[in-house]
Amino acid sequence: MQSYYDLLQVEISCSPEELRTAFRRRAKELHPDVTSAAESVETMRLLIQAYRTLSDPILREDYDRRHGVHLGAVRFDYREFLRERCDDLTSQARLIFFDLLHNSAEQALELYGQLGAGNGFRLQDHLDREDFMDCAYLLAEEYERRGELNKAYDLLVDIVRFERERPYFRHFFEEVTARLRSIVCFRMPAILETDQVIRRLDELVDLHFTRKDTAFFLKKAAELHLENDNVGDAAECLRRGLELDQKLSGHKKLLEKIARYA
């Protein structure tokens, strides 16, 4: 079976411009209006399919990988293609995602930081919805690993909002929730001001997670309010939490502390 490269009569390393020229030439040769060959219609259909695949960098890279095109030959460098398109934000967003998927997290974070430095750049404006959510999750993992918790949090919350519109992560969404719970309830209190963490918890409560998760966020907010001597706010958060989950872990000890403060 001919590869798409053979069908278009181009080298594996051909540029987008060379690919376009070859397609036009081959289309003229095979068009049914020019030749009466019975197979010309089917060949033309395959030619169009080949061109559409190889002219899209992502589809081309996937095609090469799946078909093992001429192992050992010079192959199309998709990363270099994206890197050279530095003025095209969609290409740069794809480059971030590509680097995250190919063990080049440092380069991905560096580029993401450069693009987002006061320029209003948003990944979701330049990637398909599903690609954005996958990319955002990988970025959040890397930021959390480096202790940049606010950046990780913001990306995960963006994922939650997209998930609310139309489920994508589905049963994997529990991992998103668990990561947010770890960041806000356990890691942020050790390095951020209490009021900052409470604001994050309030945001999570408003995002309507499961009753059990929301109750947990409210209980943590109650603990932090108590640390700030805000007994009334602590009692209210705990009350709301118990309305959602009467078996809320640790609530009895917290009730005792609130009672002592009161």
C-alpha positions in Angstrom: 0.0 0.0 0.0 1.3 3.4 -1.0 2.1 5.8 1.8 0.6 9.3 1.7 4.1 10.6 0.8 4.3 8.3 -2.1 0.9 9.1 -3.3 1.7 12.8 -3.3 5.2 12.1 -4.7 7.0 14.1 -2.0 9.9 13.5 0.3 9.2 12.7 4.0 11.0 16.0 4.9 8.9 18.1 2.5 7.8 21.6 3.7 4.2 22.7 3.7 4.8 24.7 0.6 6.3 21.7 -1.2 3.4 19.6 -0.1 0.9 22.2 -1.5 2.7 22.4 -4.8 2.8 18.6 -5.2 -0.9 18.3 -4.3 -1.9 20.8 -7.0 0.3 19.0 -9.6 -1.0 15.5 -8.7 -4.6 16.7 -8.6 -4.3 18.0 -12.2 -2.8 14.6 -13.3 -5.5 12.5 -11.6 -8.6 14.6 -11.9 -11.5 12.7 -13.6 -11.9 15.5 -16.1 -8.4 14.9 -17.4 -8.1 11.1 -17.3 -10.8 8.5 -18.1 -9.1 5.8 -15.9 -11.7 4.0 -13.9 -9.7 4.3 -10.7 -9.2 8.0 -11.0 -12.1 9.0 -8.7 -10.9 6.8 -5.9 -7.3 7.9 -6.3 -8.4 11.5 -6.2 -10.3 10.9 -3.0 -7.2 9.3 -1.4 -5.1 12.2 -2.7 -7.3 14.7 -1.0 -7.2 12.7 2.2 -3.4 12.4 2.1 -3.1 16.2 1.6 -5.4 17.0 4.4 -3.5 14.7 6.7 0.0 15.8 5.9 -0.8 19.5 5.7 -2.0 19.5 9.3 1.1 19.3 11.6 -0.7 17.4 14.3 -2.3 14.9 11.9 1.0 14.5 10.1 2.9 13.8 13.3 0.3 11.2 14.3 0.3 9.6 10.8 4.1 9.3 10.9 4.1 7.7 14.3 1.3 5.3 13.6 2.7 4.1 10.3 6.4 4.2 11.1 7.1 6.1 7.9 10.4 5.0 6.4 12.2 4.2 9.7 15.6 5.9 9.7 14.7 8.5 7.0 14.6 12.2 7.7 11.3 12.9 9.2 9.2 16.0 9.5 10.2 17.9 12.6 6.9 19.0 14.1 8.4 20.7 17.1 10.7 22.8 14.9 7.8 23.6 12.7 5.8 25.0 15.6 8.8 26.7 17.2 9.5 28.7 14.0 5.9 30.0 14.0 6.6 32.3 16.9 4.1 34.9 15.9 1.2 32.4 15.6 -0.3 31.9 19.1 -2.1 28.8 18.1 1.2 27.2 17.0 2.8 28.3 20.3 -0.1 26.8 22.3 0.4 23.5 20.4 4.1 23.7 21.2 3.4 24.0 24.9 1.2 20.9 24.7 3.7 19.0 22.5 6.6 19.7 25.0 4.5 18.6 27.9 3.7 15.3 26.2 7.4 14.7 25.2 9.1 15.2 28.5 10.1 18.8 27.9 8.2 20.4 30.8 10.8 23.1 31.4 10.5 24.4 27.9 6.7 24.2 28.1 6.5 26.2 31.3 9.0 28.8 30.1 7.0 29.4 26.9 3.7 29.4 28.8 5.1 32.0 31.2 6.4 34.2 28.4 3.1 34.2 26.5 1.0 34.9 29.6 3.2 37.7 30.9 0.7 40.5 30.7 -0.4 39.8 27.2 -3.8 38.3 28.0 -2.8 34.9 26.5 -5.2 32.1 27.3 -4.6 28.5 26.2 -8.3 27.9 25.8 -8.4 30.5 23.1 -5.9 28.6 20.9 -6.5 24.9 21.6 -9.5 22.6 21.1 -11.5 22.2 24.2 -10.3 18.7 25.0 -6.6 19.5 24.2 -6.9 22.5 26.4 -8.1 20.5 29.3 -5.4 17.9 28.9 -2.8 20.5 28.5 -4.0 22.5 31.5 -3.9 19.5 33.7 -0.4 18.7 32.7 0.7 22.3 33.3 -1.0 22.2 36.7 0.9 19.1 37.7 4.2 20.7 36.8 3.4 23.9 38.6 2.3 22.0 41.7 5.5 19.9 41.6 7.5 23.2 41.6 5.5 24.7 44.5 3.8 27.3 42.3 0.4 26.5 43.8 -1.6 29.5 42.7 -0.8 28.8 39.1 -1.7 25.2 39.5 -4.9 26.1 41.2 -6.0 28.6 38.5 -5.5 26.0 35.8 -7.4 23.3 37.7 -10.3 25.6 38.3 -10.5 26.4 34.6 -10.7 22.7 34.0 -13.6 22.4 36.5 -15.5 25.2 34.8 -15.1 23.5 31.4 -16.1 20.2 32.8 -19.3 21.7 34.2 -20.2 22.9 30.7 -19.8 19.5 29.1 -18.1 16.4 30.8 -14.8 15.3 29.4 -12.7 13.9 32.3 -15.7 12.0 33.6 -14.5 9.3 36.0 -11.0 10.9 35.9 -12.5 14.1 37.2 -12.0 12.7 40.7 -8.2 13.2 40.1 -8.8 16.9 39.4 -10.8 17.2 42.6 -8.2 15.3 44.7 -5.5 17.6 43.4 -7.4 20.7 44.2 -8.2 19.4 47.7 -4.5 18.6 48.3 -3.4 22.0 47.1 -5.9 24.2 48.9 -6.6 22.3 52.0 -3.1 21.0 52.9 -0.4 22.7 50.9 -1.5 26.3 50.6 -2.2 26.8 54.4 1.5 26.2 55.0 2.8 29.0 52.7 -0.1 31.5 52.1 -1.9 33.9 54.3 -5.0 32.4 55.9 -7.4 34.9 54.2 -6.0 33.9 50.8 -6.7 30.3 51.4 -10.2 31.0 52.7 -10.9 32.9 49.5 -9.8 29.9 47.5 -12.0 27.6 49.6 -15.0 29.9 49.0 -14.4 29.7 45.3 -14.4 25.9 45.5 -17.6 25.8 47.4 -19.3 27.9 44.7 -18.1 25.5 42.0 -20.6 22.9 43.4 -18.5 19.7 43.8 -20.1 16.7 45.4 -21.9 17.2 48.7 -19.0 15.3 50.5 -16.3 17.3 48.8 -18.1 20.6 49.4 -18.6 19.7 53.1 -14.9 19.0 53.4 -14.0 22.4 51.9 -16.4 24.1 54.3 -14.9 22.3 57.3 -11.4 23.4 56.3 -12.7 27.0 55.9 -14.2 26.7 59.4 -10.8 25.7 60.8 -9.0 28.6 59.2 -11.7 31.1 60.3 -11.1 29.8 63.8 -7.4 30.4 63.5 -8.3 34.0 62.7 -10.6 34.2 65.7 -13.6 34.5 63.5 -15.8 32.3 65.6 -19.1 33.3 63.9 -17.8 32.5 60.4 -16.3 29.3 61.6 -19.6 28.1 63.2 -21.5 29.1 60.0 -19.1 27.2 57.7 -19.3 24.1 59.9 -23.1 24.3 60.0 -23.3 24.4 56.2 -20.8 21.5 56.0 -22.8 19.3 58.3 -26.0 20.0 56.3 -24.2 18.4 53.4 -22.5 15.6 55.2 -23.7 14.7 58.7 -20.7 12.3 59.1 -18.2 14.9 58.3 -14.8 13.7 59.6 -13.4 15.6 62.5 -16.5 17.8 63.0 -17.0 16.9 66.7 -13.5 18.2 67.7 -14.1 21.3 65.7 -17.5 21.9 67.4 -15.7 21.6 70.8 -13.1 24.2 69.8 -15.8 26.6 68.5 -17.7 26.1 71.8 -14.6 27.0 73.8 -14.0 30.1 71.8 -17.6 31.2 72.1 
